[in-house]
Amino acid sequence: MVKPSILLLEDDGAIASTIVYALEREGWAVTHCLLLREARGMLALLAFDVHILDVGLPDGNGLDLCRELRQAAYGSGDARV
């Protein structure tokens, strides 16, 4: 059985570790990225069921990525973002 997948974008290691631990205990497959550019790279390679995005990042803003994901979803007909 394939686990549902989450992309976690969080630059604070302590917060990320807690979130990853809790989600994995609930059966999610979690991919953690520290930086916006790293998350964009992962999104180019993999599809995720859920995105959890931090707002304040060293190299940008999670809200910008959210907008990009929404635009891509509406363009493809998949507007679940």
Secondary structure by P-SEA (a helix, b strand, c coil): cccbbbbbbcccaaaaaaaaaaaaaaccbbbbbccaaaaaaaaacccccbbbbbcccccccaaaaaaaaaaaaaaaccccc
